[in-house]
Amino acid sequence: MKPAKKAQSLSMNTIIIAVLALIVLVVVVIIFTGKTGQFTKETSSCTTKGGMCLPKDQPCAVPAPFNTCAEKDTTCCMAR
């Protein structure tokens, strides 16, 4: 007599790989749908980097090498 076959189940490795693949898929979808744009905008703003948006005609002691001010005709001036 042949022994009865046991039911096959998913191995733990297969489950872990499937979970990791799902996490990677979610991250890729977030990147390609542009949801990271708001995060990038907030972290690269003039005030976040320690600067201050001033009108272009106002003198600035330490002009920033970047200009991320949202207002028109303003420039980012770093704090002294």
Protein Blocks (a to p, Z undefined) as FASTA:
>chain_A
ZZddddddddfklmmmmmmmmmmmmmmmmmmnopmmmmmmmmmgmklnopacddfklccf
bacfbdcbfbghiacdddZZ
